[in-house]
Structures are given as C-alpha cells and as structure tokens.
Amino acid sequence: GGIVRDKDGKNPQRLGERMHLRSELEGSLKRLGVEVIDLYQMHWPSDDVPLEDYWATLQELKAEGKVRHVGLSNHGVEQLQRAEAIGHVETLQPPFSMIRRDTADDILPWCHAHGTGVICYSPMQAGLLTGGFSRERAAVLPENDWRKTSPEFMGERLERNLALADRLRPIAEAHGTSMSTIALAWALAWPGLTATIVGARSPAQVDGWIDAATFELGADDMDAIAAAIADTGAGQGPAKP
C-alpha cells in the first residue's frame, strides 16, 4: 500500500493518508476477489502524513479483519521503533544482497530481536549476481530501464560488482548449482532473514534459482564469499553473519 500513480501509470506518489490506504485496500480486495488479504505493507514512508498516522490505519485494517498481517517496507530502525510503539511490526521488506549489505548493520538485528519477519527484495541485485550480466549488456540497457541510471550499474561500481559475480562462479560450480542459487542462499543464511522475493520472466529463470529452496552454504563457502567481497570492494556492509 501507499503507492498511487496517475492514470497512465506514471508519477508515483507515496501517500499514507487514511482515505487513500482504505481505498487502495478495498480496490485490492475487489480485484483479487477475496474478503481478506494475508499481508498488507506500507511500501515507502509517506510523503503526506506522519508514520504514526499510516501505521495506525494499517492497525485498524487488521483489527477490522480486512488484513491478517501488516508490515512495512523500506523503513529504517528509527521508523521501526516508532511504529512498534503503536502496534507490532510483523514484517519488514528491505533491500538485501551481497552488494547491498547495509541492511545487516542494524535493521536485521532489530527485526530479529523484535520478532519481525524480514522478506528481502533484490537478493540478486537486479541481475548483477546471476552471472548473466555484463558490461556490454549494461551499455545497451533501454532508457526506460531504471538500472540505466543506477550507480551499481555504472563505472567503477559496476566493475567491482561484476568482479564479485565472477568469484561466485567456482563456488556454484563446486556445488553443481547456479550463481543465482548462491546469491539467494547467502541472503537466507543471515539470522533474522525469513524469506527472499525473487522475480522471473520465464520458467527457465525459475529453474535457475529453485535450488535455493533447500540449498545451504557451508562455513567455508561463506568465508570464500566474504573474501571475495573484501578483495573486490563490491558493495557495503557486513560481509558475513
């Protein structure tokens, strides 16, 4: 909840006003043809009302039985503490990957301590950690692809990220699995990380990472990945749990 776009799908606004959230929820219930939504999250901090306002609204929706569980996405520890004072933050959806590791600094420990489930997004860093990305592909990204202007896909940072991905290849080969599976298993190895959100555009892409549902990295693997992170200088944040 919280993201409202123009009729043409452009100019998204982060709205948390009570009326907007209720309207969005009712629309979702109607489109899905259900009476209750399992999990409803505020995707970004609101531009129009304080956190306390929109979090109270989500608590109301849960109390009314319209949603079973409520959570937040892209909120920091200070915001989580403010929300927790009003009602339990059941889930948090932050970005987290071998490249985007800053979530492990304070957010994961906070969630682990407060019983908040963490469902991370972009665990493969939008394709950078799959082994299927290259400098050449980065150079021809369409103008409307958000990665075109992302710092992680440009210049020296892209070079460091691709170097890290190259270091994952022998680890994947040693286990007879994919680099995507290694990236997902690394994220799932962190205490407090409940699940990862993974996108796919084809059945073949699903086949590429489905092993992560059961695959676990060993201590030696985690050490090797931490060394690769240190050697390449890719990303920021703790390199292993």
Buried (B, 14 or more C-beta within 10 A) or exposed (E): BBEBEEEEEEEEBBBBBBEBBBBBBEEBBEEEEEEBBEBBBBBBBBEBBEBEBBBBBBBBBBEEEBBEBBBBBBBBEEBBEBBBEBBBBBBBBBBBBBBBBBBBEEBBBBBBEBEBBBBBBBBBBBBBBBBBBEEEEBEEBEEEEEBBEBEBBEEEBBBBBBBBBEBBEEBBEEBEBBBBBBBBBBBBBBEBBBBBEBEEEEEEBEEBBBBBEEBEBEEEBBEBBBEBBEEBBBBEBBBBE
